[in-house]
Amino acid sequence: MKNIHSLTIDPLTGSSFKTSGKYNLHILTKYQFNRQTINMCQSVDITIGVLALQGAFREHVLAIEQSAGVKAVALRTREDFEQNKIDGLIIPGGESTTMAHIANRSGVMDILREFVASGKPVWGTCAGLIFLADKAQSAKIGGQALIGGLHVTVDRNHFGAQVHSFEVDISVPVLGEKPFHGVFIRAPAILETGEGVEILAKHIDQNGKEVVVAARQGSLLGCSFHPELTPDNRFHNLFVDMVAASL
């Protein structure tokens, strides 16, 4: 495990800063898609939206744009959602309470709930996972506005404050035998899972307790960490597979 105290996501601009030498967060390798995804993308135009209120949305857009013919678009306002027909949606990390306030004020929160209810694929990373959860613990005074749909209970900032952020290899069998390098930044954890939830990955927390850090339920995907901040494309591949299969 490696601490990443120097890694920062600007909450206003979404810009990210380089970690302690191993990764350049602005450089993402080209996707190596499996044959199923390539065939589907060749026959169907796919557009994936990325909610662009906070966090590393630019890194998600770059990753998706390097996919096999997959288009990505950043979405900030109701007008952005109305003007762009999207087949899947990524809700990135950020400060979940602040993101919720912005989404409510701009009228985007209702659109997000409608999109989840439509059954189209949605992927939430870090704060995005909190948004998708049916229940959230350790919320700030006044509560945490949620989109819901993913039958899990999450604990905000479960792994500690910014200074406790870390990187660690985790086993994600659905992605293959090779471990996935997880970047955890003030990360939540899934404490309880409900009916229909497939557990994709677990990790031992600072108290020695095994918690869920990635899960999938039908068209919904969520993870505690930040796949967009690594050169490993497999989680993005998995989500594009889900979107392609839904068309």
N, C-alpha and C positions, 0 to 999 in steps of 0.2 A: 504494500500500500504506500502511496506517495501523497503527501500533503501538497495542496496547490494554493497556498495562502495568497500568492500573487495574482491568481486568476480573478478577473473582475468583469462583470457585465454592466455596462452603463445603463441604468434604469430608464433614462430619457431617450437616448439615441439608439440603444440596442447594440452598440459597438462592443466588441470583446477584445480583451488584451491577451497577449501570448502567455502561456503557462511557463512553468519552470524549465523550459528548454526542449521538452519532448515534442510538443505540438505547436504549430503555428495555426491559430484558430481561423485565419482568413484563407487558408489553403486547404482545399478538400480534393481528395483524389477522385478520378473519374470512376463512375459506377461500373461494376461488373455484374450485370443483371443475369438472372437465371433465364433459361430458354423460354419458360412459360411467360415471364414478364415481357421479354423481347417480342415474342409472337403477338401478345395481346396489344402491346403498344404500337406495333406496326399496323394493326388493323383498326385501332380505336384511338381517337384523339383524347388525351387525358389532360385535364387542368386541375392542379392542386392549389388551393388557397392557403396562405400562411397568415394568421392573425398578427398584425404588426403594431400592437399597442406598446409593447415593451420587449426586452430580452433579445435573444440571439435569433431574431426572425430572419435577418439577412443570411446567416449561415444555413438555415433551413432552405431558404429560396435557392441559394447557390447549389446546395446538395441536390435538390429536386431538379433543377435546371440541367444538371450534368447527367441526368437519367436518360434512358433510351427513348428520346422523343417526348419526354414529359414536360409540360409547361408549368411554371409556378408563378403565382401572382401574390403580392403583398396586399393585404386588406386591412384598412384602418377605420373606415366609416360605413354607414348604412349604404351610401351611394356606391362604394366599392363593391359591396356584396350584391347590390342590385344590378350593377353594370357588368359583372363577371360571372359567367356560369361555371361553377366549380364542381368537380366530381368527388373531391375529398378535401379535408381541412386539417391543418396542423395548428395546434395551440401551443406556442413555445413557452419557455420559462420566463421568469420575471418576478416581480413582487405581486403575489396573487391578490392581496387585498386592494392594492392600487390598481391593478389591471381590472378588477371587478368594478371599482368606482368609475374608471374611464369608460368601460363597456356600458355601464348603466346610464351614465350621463349622455353618451353618444347614441344610445338606442341600439347598440350592437348586441347587448346581452340577449334580448329577445330573439334576434336573428340567429345567434349561436344555439339557443335552446331549440329553435325550430329546425335548424340544420341537423342537430343530433337526433331529434325526434323523427326526422325524415328517413333515417336508416342509412344515410350515406356515411362512408368511413370517416372517422375523426381520430386523430392521434394527439394526445396531450403529453408533453414532456415537462417534468418538474412542476411548475405552477399550473401548466396545462393539465397535468394529472389531477391536481387539486380541483380544478374547475370541473372536470368530468365526474368526479366522485359524487356519490349520493350523500355522503356524510364526511365532515372534516372536524378533527379535533385540534386543540391548541390555536383556535382562531383568535384574532384580535377582538377587543371590546367592540360590540356592535355586530359581530359575526362575520362570516365569510360567505359572500354570495357565490352560489354554485350553479353550474349548468345541470349537473346530474346526468344520470343514464348508466354510468358504470357502477355496478352494484358492489362498491367497496367503501370502507371507512379508511380515510387517510389521516395521518398526523403531520401537520405542517412543521417544517424545520426539525424533523425528527432526529436528524443526524447532527444538529447543532447550528451554531452561527456561521457567518462567512469564514471566520478564522479556522473553523473545523472542517472546511471543505477538503475533499480528498479524491484521489483516483485509485481505482482498484479493478483488477480483472474479475469478471463474474461469469458464471456458467449460464448460457442461454441455449438450451438444447434445440429449440426451434430454429436457431440460426446456424446450427452445426456444432461440431466438436470444438472448434477453436473458441477460447474464451473471448468475451466482449469487454473492451476497456471502458469502464463506466466512470464518468466525470460527475461527481456529486457536489453540488453547490447549494448550501443551505437546503438540503434535499428533504422532501417528504418521504414517508414510507407508508405502505399499505398494511394496516393492522388486522383488518378483517375482510374476507371476501364472501360474496353471496352467490346465489344460484346462477349458474351459467358462466362464471368467471374462470378462465384458464390462467393458471399461474405460470408465467414464463421465466421468472428469475427471482432468486432470493439472495439475501446477504445478511451476515451477522452484524448487528449494530454495536454501538459502543458499550452497551450493557450486556453483551453476550447473547442477545435475543435474536432469533432468526425472524426476519421480516421480509415481506414481498416487495420487490422493487420494480417489477414489470408484470403486466397482466393484460389479457385480452378478453373481450366479451362481445361476440358477434362482430359488428362493424366498428367497435371501439377498442382503441389501443392506448395504453398508458404506461409511462415509465418514470421513475424517480430521478433519473440521471439525464445527461445531455449528450445524446448520440451525435448531434450536429457539431459538437466541439472536438470530435476525433476524426481521423482519416478513415475509419471503418464505416462502410456504407450499408452494412447488412440490415440495420433497423429501417433505414429509408427504403431499401429494397423490399422488405417485408410489407411496409405500408403501401407502396406502389402496387405490390401484388394484390393487396386487399382491395385497393381502388379498382384495379383492372378487372378483378373477379366480380366486382359489384355491378359492372356495366352490362 
